Amino acid sequence: MGQGRPRVAVVGAGPSGLYAAAALAADPAGVDVDVIDRLAAPYGLVRYGVAPDHVRMKAVIRVLQQPFEPGTVRFLGNVHVGEGGIDLEELRRHYHAVVHATGCSVDRRLGVPGEELDGVIGSGEFVSWYSGHPDRITLDPPLAHPGVAVVGAGNVALDVARVLAKSADEMAETDIPDPVLDVLRGSGVTDIHILVRRGPQHVRFTPAELRQIGELAHADVIVHDDGQLAAGAREEHGGDKRQKQNLAMLDAWTQVQPAGKSRRIHLRFLRSPVEILGDGDGRVRGVVIERNAIVDGRVVATGERETLDVGLVVPAIGYDAHPIPGLPFDPATGTVPNVGGRVVRDGEPVAGAYVTGWIKRGPTGVIGTNKSDGHETAAAVLADLPNLPEPARPEPGAIRAALDDHGIRYVDWAAWQRLDAEEIRLGGERGNARVKVADRVAMLAACHPAP
Ligand SMILES: Cc1cc2nc3c(=O)[nH]c(=O)nc-3n(C[C@H](O)[C@H](O)[C@H](O)COP(=O)(O)OP(=O)(O)OC[C@H]3O[C@@H](n4cnc5c(N)ncnc54)[C@H](O)[C@@H]3O)c2cc1C
């Protein structure tokens, strides 16, 4: 390594990238860290995934932003690393090491006929839309039809169902952008069917999330469990405290009459979608579901089918990643092969290349899981830095000049703070803490106001 301070780029300003950046910047030897994100706003899925009505969960932002405040870490937003932005090879000319923290943003597919129909929208896309992600703000999901199917047994399925079950007035209290609110105001959705492949004893919901759907002002919860809970499933928690709580809640719900609220969330256990039906115009008009049975712990289709009348199907069955050009990729896991954060190709480390977060370990775990993960990767970078070759352009200002040359109008921390302030101002107009700006042009205009 040369005489100057080592320079590290972290690509991705989600929690994993920001935890890694903070750990790198805290090294007493002194490391220059730039955090690069394709969006003008930082925080990844904390901003664009965590449900808008889960305000307390988003408070982690106060921790994630800390390294930017004294300028220990620098932000370069609105910079896509890859096609149409700055490519990895060029980035490597400016940094001793690059930590990739780009997450997994591709929806897993159901693999059933009809999935290409208009009105099948993966949870990643759907959540991005209501969260005001600039890539999805024009999505306009079909909400005129009373029925919606959400496929999945995790918290994301519950998030989607809850957002659809709340009234627009309730959602207006969150930071969702006005165009999303307008669509929700026109919603004709009354029945949200959550399709769970296995039985109530197998769900992966966290009890706090499950409880919330039972507390909705305008929606009843109706459990369709084929009598599984009464037949003994309520005792099949295997000593797992969370599962015991889930089963107690579900069991209690089977024993109360719906209150006659204007919307309903149907939890349909042991059901899988087998075909999505379309109308003559290629729009979803129904979903064929098949009953499953659990035989020796395995899910077995029974052949018994029925059709649900729905106009929207939201598969919430997990995520995949796009390969990162220039790095190895394992399509089976949707991750970049690595050992403790060091990228490996054919078993050999790729000098100066690291990963953290979902792209490192797959799309699992909570926000906090990314802290230890980011720290592990940062430790690997710090251990390797003394032996990494000097980049061609290590001067601190060179990357900004290169971005200027490419005509990329990057967003630094001060510029992001102007957008942040604008969102807080808009929030004030709606009586909230914040309302998001979702249009890319408007975001950049708020970052770089005309003089
Ligand atoms: C719908 C949903 C709800 C969730 N809710 C919760 C919750 O309530 N509580 C909880 O603890 N966890 C929740 N999680 C999990 C949590 O959000 C993840 O664990 C965490 O965000 C993963 O962090 P990450 O940094 O790996 O990826 P991400 O958060 O996805 O960050 C990746 C970042 O990389 C950027 N990026 C991608 N490609 C490029 C590129 N080519 N160039 C530059 N930048 C790029 C993206 O813009 C993004 O900012 C939720 C996840 C989802 C999907």
The ligand as a Tripos MOL2 file, in Angstrom:
@<TRIPOS>MOLECULE
LIG
   53    58     1     0     0
SMALL
NO_CHARGES

@<TRIPOS>ATOM
      1 C1        -40.3850   -5.9050    2.7610 C.3       1 LIG1
      2 C2        -39.3360   -6.0290    3.8360 C.ar      1 LIG1
      3 C3        -39.6390   -5.6400    5.1240 C.ar      1 LIG1
      4 C4        -38.6770   -5.7830    6.1290 C.ar      1 LIG1
      5 N1        -39.0080   -5.4000    7.3890 N.ar      1 LIG1
      6 C5        -38.1190   -5.5660    8.3800 C.ar      1 LIG1
      7 C6        -38.4620   -5.1880    9.7100 C.ar      1 LIG1
      8 O1        -39.5710   -4.6840    9.9810 O.2       1 LIG1
      9 N2        -37.5250   -5.3740   10.6820 N.ar      1 LIG1
     10 C7        -36.2900   -5.9120   10.4100 C.ar      1 LIG1
     11 O2        -35.4580   -6.0550   11.3240 O.2       1 LIG1
     12 N3        -35.9380   -6.2730    9.1530 N.ar      1 LIG1
     13 C8        -36.8230   -6.1110    8.1420 C.ar      1 LIG1
     14 N4        -36.4820   -6.4880    6.8750 N.ar      1 LIG1
     15 C9        -35.1170   -7.0260    6.6280 C.3       1 LIG1
     16 C10       -34.0690   -5.9060    6.4590 C.3       1 LIG1
     17 O3        -34.6260   -4.8580    5.7190 O.3       1 LIG1
     18 C11       -32.8070   -6.4920    5.7950 C.3       1 LIG1
     19 O4        -32.2070   -7.3880    6.7140 O.3       1 LIG1
     20 C12       -31.7710   -5.4570    5.4140 C.3       1 LIG1
     21 O5        -32.3080   -4.3140    4.8000 O.3       1 LIG1
     22 C13       -30.7160   -6.0670    4.4630 C.3       1 LIG1
     23 O6        -29.7040   -5.1060    4.3290 O.3       1 LIG1
     24 P1        -28.7420   -4.9970    3.0740 P.3       1 LIG1
     25 O7        -27.8630   -3.8360    3.3900 O.co2     1 LIG1
     26 O8        -28.0880   -6.2940    2.7840 O.co2     1 LIG1
     27 O9        -29.6640   -4.6710    1.7990 O.3       1 LIG1
     28 P2        -30.6150   -3.4500    1.4300 P.3       1 LIG1
     29 O10       -31.2880   -2.9070    2.6300 O.co2     1 LIG1
     30 O11       -31.4750   -3.9660    0.3270 O.co2     1 LIG1
     31 O12       -29.6320   -2.3220    0.8600 O.3       1 LIG1
     32 C14       -29.0380   -2.4590   -0.4120 C.3       1 LIG1
     33 C15       -28.6900   -1.0670   -0.9440 C.3       1 LIG1
     34 O13       -27.8690   -1.2160   -2.1150 O.3       1 LIG1
     35 C16       -28.2720   -0.2700   -3.1000 C.3       1 LIG1
     36 N5        -27.8690   -0.7910   -4.3990 N.ar      1 LIG1
     37 C17       -28.3120   -1.9290   -4.9980 C.ar      1 LIG1
     38 N6        -27.6950   -2.1010   -6.1870 N.ar      1 LIG1
     39 C18       -26.8350   -1.0750   -6.3430 C.ar      1 LIG1
     40 C19       -25.9090   -0.7050   -7.3670 C.ar      1 LIG1
     41 N7        -25.7420   -1.4590   -8.4650 N.pl3     1 LIG1
     42 N8        -25.1940    0.4350   -7.2200 N.ar      1 LIG1
     43 C20       -25.3380    1.2070   -6.1020 C.ar      1 LIG1
     44 N9        -26.2140    0.8900   -5.0950 N.ar      1 LIG1
     45 C21       -26.9310   -0.2330   -5.2210 C.ar      1 LIG1
     46 C22       -29.7770   -0.1650   -2.9100 C.3       1 LIG1
     47 O14       -30.3000    1.0400   -3.4400 O.3       1 LIG1
     48 C23       -29.8960   -0.2510   -1.3710 C.3       1 LIG1
     49 O15       -29.8640    1.0380   -0.7930 O.3       1 LIG1
     50 C24       -37.4040   -6.3380    5.8430 C.ar      1 LIG1
     51 C25       -37.1110   -6.7310    4.5340 C.ar      1 LIG1
     52 C26       -38.0670   -6.5850    3.5430 C.ar      1 LIG1
     53 C27       -37.7460   -7.0200    2.1410 C.3       1 LIG1
@<TRIPOS>BOND
     1     1     2 1
     2     2     3 ar
     3     2    52 ar
     4     3     4 ar
     5     4     5 ar
     6     4    50 ar
     7     5     6 ar
     8     6     7 ar
     9     6    13 1
    10     7     8 2
    11     7     9 ar
    12     9    10 ar
    13    10    11 2
    14    10    12 ar
    15    12    13 ar
    16    13    14 ar
    17    14    15 1
    18    14    50 ar
    19    15    16 1
    20    16    17 1
    21    16    18 1
    22    18    19 1
    23    18    20 1
    24    20    21 1
    25    20    22 1
    26    22    23 1
    27    23    24 1
    28    24    25 2
    29    24    26 1
    30    24    27 1
    31    27    28 1
    32    28    29 2
    33    28    30 1
    34    28    31 1
    35    31    32 1
    36    32    33 1
    37    33    34 1
    38    33    48 1
    39    34    35 1
    40    35    36 1
    41    35    46 1
    42    36    37 ar
    43    36    45 ar
    44    37    38 ar
    45    38    39 ar
    46    39    40 ar
    47    39    45 ar
    48    40    41 1
    49    40    42 ar
    50    42    43 ar
    51    43    44 ar
    52    44    45 ar
    53    46    47 1
    54    46    48 1
    55    48    49 1
    56    50    51 ar
    57    51    52 ar
    58    52    53 1
@<TRIPOS>SUBSTRUCTURE
     1 LIG1         1 GROUP 0 **** ****
